[in-house]
Amino acid sequence: MKKYIAIALIATGTAAFAHSGVKDPDVMNRMMGMSELAKQMKVIGSMHMGQASFDAAAVNAALEKIAEEASYIPSLFETKALDPKSEALPVIWDDFEAFTARAEALQSTAAGLAGSVESSGDLMQVMHEIGQSCSACHSDFRSK
């Protein structure tokens, strides 16, 4: 669980630095989308870790936004665009079907959880399920 929270917080903290110097607009759009996912995970993760007060409406809104952003992932990667700053691995385009399935799994998981969070006790399950979905994709399709 701590691994998933750490991934979300690190991704959010390094997003601005990673985006500087990116020349390809397709890569920049992808990075912006992934940064939005990380931002929403930070909302949930900060409450889970007790760094922010629990707010069910904010968690549910973050889950809705994660589902929305996940729906864009396949279209953001349709064009094979690489940049030295990108963490996307070329295997994405070699196995685009599996990559798309992982994005759809994230979308489905987040959409299924959205609206279900009522108490801080629900955050463990949310972090676990969303974190597993993110980690499954990152392990195969992301370099860092």
C-alpha positions as a Markdown table, in Angstrom:
| # | Residue | x | y | z |
|---|---|---|---|---|
| 1 | Met | 0.0 | 0.0 | 0.0 |
| 2 | Lys | 2.8 | 2.4 | 0.9 |
| 3 | Lys | 4.3 | 1.7 | -2.5 |
| 4 | Tyr | 1.2 | 2.9 | -4.3 |
| 5 | Ile | 1.0 | 6.1 | -2.2 |
| 6 | Ala | 4.7 | 6.8 | -2.8 |
| 7 | Ile | 4.3 | 6.3 | -6.5 |
| 8 | Ala | 1.5 | 8.8 | -6.6 |
| 9 | Leu | 3.3 | 11.4 | -4.5 |
| 10 | Ile | 6.6 | 11.0 | -6.4 |
| 11 | Ala | 4.8 | 11.3 | -9.8 |
| 12 | Thr | 3.1 | 14.5 | -8.7 |
| 13 | Gly | 6.2 | 16.0 | -7.3 |
| 14 | Thr | 8.3 | 15.4 | -10.4 |
| 15 | Ala | 5.8 | 16.2 | -13.1 |
| 16 | Ala | 6.7 | 19.8 | -13.5 |
| 17 | Phe | 10.4 | 19.0 | -13.8 |
| 18 | Ala | 9.8 | 16.1 | -16.2 |
| 19 | His | 7.7 | 18.3 | -18.6 |
| 20 | Ser | 10.4 | 21.0 | -19.0 |
| 21 | Gly | 12.2 | 20.6 | -22.3 |
| 22 | Val | 9.7 | 18.2 | -24.0 |
| 23 | Lys | 9.5 | 19.1 | -27.6 |
| 24 | Asp | 7.0 | 16.7 | -29.0 |
| 25 | Pro | 3.4 | 17.9 | -28.5 |
| 26 | Asp | 2.0 | 14.3 | -28.4 |
| 27 | Val | 4.4 | 13.4 | -25.6 |
| 28 | Met | 3.5 | 16.6 | -23.8 |
| 29 | Asn | -0.2 | 15.8 | -24.0 |
| 30 | Arg | 0.4 | 12.4 | -22.6 |
| 31 | Met | 2.5 | 13.7 | -19.8 |
| 32 | Met | -0.2 | 16.3 | -18.9 |
| 33 | Gly | -2.8 | 13.5 | -18.8 |
| 34 | Met | -0.6 | 11.3 | -16.6 |
| 35 | Ser | 0.1 | 14.3 | -14.3 |
| 36 | Glu | -3.7 | 14.8 | -13.9 |
| 37 | Leu | -4.0 | 11.2 | -12.8 |
| 38 | Ala | -1.2 | 11.7 | -10.3 |
| 39 | Lys | -2.8 | 14.8 | -9.0 |
| 40 | Gln | -6.0 | 13.0 | -8.3 |
| 41 | Met | -4.2 | 10.1 | -6.6 |
| 42 | Lys | -2.5 | 12.7 | -4.4 |
| 43 | Val | -5.9 | 14.0 | -3.3 |
| 44 | Ile | -6.9 | 10.5 | -2.2 |
| 45 | Gly | -3.4 | 9.5 | -0.9 |
| 46 | Ser | -3.1 | 12.6 | 1.3 |
| 47 | Met | -6.4 | 11.8 | 3.0 |
| 48 | His | -5.4 | 8.1 | 3.3 |
| 49 | Met | -2.1 | 9.1 | 5.0 |
| 50 | Gly | -3.8 | 11.6 | 7.3 |
| 51 | Gln | -2.1 | 14.6 | 5.7 |
| 52 | Ala | -5.5 | 16.1 | 4.7 |
| 53 | Ser | -8.9 | 15.9 | 6.3 |
| 54 | Phe | -11.2 | 13.2 | 4.9 |
| 55 | Asp | -13.7 | 14.5 | 2.4 |
| 56 | Ala | -15.9 | 11.9 | 0.8 |
| 57 | Ala | -17.1 | 14.2 | -2.0 |
| 58 | Ala | -13.5 | 15.1 | -2.9 |
| 59 | Val | -12.5 | 11.4 | -3.0 |
| 60 | Asn | -15.4 | 10.5 | -5.2 |
| 61 | Ala | -14.8 | 13.5 | -7.5 |
| 62 | Ala | -11.1 | 12.4 | -7.8 |
| 63 | Leu | -12.2 | 8.9 | -8.7 |
| 64 | Glu | -14.6 | 10.3 | -11.4 |
| 65 | Lys | -11.7 | 12.4 | -12.8 |
| 66 | Ile | -9.4 | 9.4 | -12.8 |
| 67 | Ala | -12.0 | 7.4 | -14.7 |
| 68 | Glu | -12.4 | 10.3 | -17.2 |
| 69 | Glu | -8.6 | 10.7 | -17.7 |
| 70 | Ala | -8.1 | 7.0 | -18.0 |
| 71 | Ser | -10.6 | 7.0 | -20.9 |
| 72 | Tyr | -8.3 | 9.3 | -22.8 |
| 73 | Ile | -5.1 | 7.2 | -22.4 |
| 74 | Pro | -5.5 | 5.0 | -25.5 |
| 75 | Ser | -6.1 | 8.1 | -27.8 |
| 76 | Leu | -3.1 | 9.9 | -26.2 |
| 77 | Phe | -0.8 | 7.0 | -27.2 |
| 78 | Glu | -2.2 | 6.3 | -30.7 |
| 79 | Thr | 0.7 | 8.2 | -32.3 |
| 80 | Lys | 4.0 | 6.6 | -31.7 |
| 81 | Ala | 5.9 | 9.6 | -30.4 |
| 82 | Leu | 9.0 | 9.4 | -28.3 |
| 83 | Asp | 11.0 | 12.1 | -26.5 |
| 84 | Pro | 14.1 | 11.7 | -24.3 |
| 85 | Lys | 12.0 | 13.0 | -21.3 |
| 86 | Ser | 9.2 | 10.5 | -21.9 |
| 87 | Glu | 9.0 | 7.5 | -19.6 |
| 88 | Ala | 6.8 | 5.6 | -22.1 |
| 89 | Leu | 8.4 | 2.4 | -23.4 |
| 90 | Pro | 8.2 | 1.5 | -27.1 |
| 91 | Val | 6.5 | -1.8 | -26.1 |
| 92 | Ile | 3.3 | 0.3 | -25.8 |
| 93 | Trp | 3.0 | 0.3 | -29.6 |
| 94 | Asp | 4.2 | -3.3 | -29.9 |
| 95 | Asp | 1.4 | -4.5 | -27.7 |
| 96 | Phe | -1.1 | -1.7 | -27.9 |
| 97 | Glu | -4.0 | -4.1 | -27.3 |
| 98 | Ala | -2.7 | -5.0 | -23.8 |
| 99 | Phe | -1.8 | -1.4 | -23.1 |
| 100 | Thr | -5.3 | -0.3 | -24.0 |
| 101 | Ala | -6.8 | -3.1 | -21.8 |
| 102 | Arg | -4.8 | -1.8 | -18.8 |
| 103 | Ala | -6.1 | 1.8 | -19.4 |
| 104 | Glu | -9.7 | 0.4 | -19.7 |
| 105 | Ala | -9.2 | -1.5 | -16.5 |
| 106 | Leu | -8.1 | 1.7 | -14.7 |
| 107 | Gln | -11.2 | 3.5 | -16.1 |
| 108 | Ser | -13.5 | 0.7 | -15.0 |
| 109 | Thr | -12.0 | 0.4 | -11.6 |
| 110 | Ala | -12.2 | 4.1 | -10.9 |
| 111 | Ala | -15.7 | 4.4 | -12.3 |
| 112 | Gly | -16.8 | 1.5 | -10.2 |
| 113 | Leu | -15.4 | 3.0 | -7.0 |
| 114 | Ala | -16.6 | 6.6 | -7.7 |
| 115 | Gly | -19.6 | 7.4 | -5.6 |
| 116 | Ser | -19.0 | 4.5 | -3.2 |
| 117 | Val | -16.6 | 6.2 | -0.7 |
| 118 | Glu | -18.5 | 7.2 | 2.4 |
| 119 | Ser | -15.8 | 7.1 | 5.2 |
| 120 | Ser | -12.1 | 7.2 | 5.6 |
| 121 | Gly | -12.2 | 3.5 | 6.1 |
| 122 | Asp | -13.0 | 3.1 | 2.4 |
| 123 | Leu | -9.7 | 4.7 | 1.4 |
| 124 | Met | -7.6 | 1.6 | 2.0 |
| 125 | Gln | -9.6 | -0.3 | -0.6 |
| 126 | Val | -9.5 | 2.6 | -3.1 |
| 127 | Met | -5.8 | 3.0 | -2.8 |
| 128 | His | -5.3 | -0.7 | -3.2 |
| 129 | Glu | -7.5 | -1.1 | -6.3 |
| 130 | Ile | -6.4 | 2.0 | -8.1 |
| 131 | Gly | -2.7 | 1.5 | -7.1 |
| 132 | Gln | -2.8 | -2.0 | -8.4 |
| 133 | Ser | -4.2 | -0.8 | -11.7 |
| 134 | Cys | -1.6 | 1.9 | -12.1 |
| 135 | Ser | 1.2 | -0.4 | -11.0 |
| 136 | Ala | 0.2 | -3.1 | -13.5 |
| 137 | Cys | 0.5 | -0.7 | -16.4 |
| 138 | His | 3.7 | 1.0 | -15.2 |
| 139 | Ser | 5.5 | -2.3 | -14.6 |
| 140 | Asp | 5.2 | -3.2 | -18.3 |
| 141 | Phe | 4.9 | 0.1 | -20.2 |
| 142 | Arg | 6.8 | 2.7 | -18.2 |
| 143 | Ser | 10.6 | 3.0 | -17.8 |
| 144 | Lys | 10.7 | 4.4 | -14.3 |
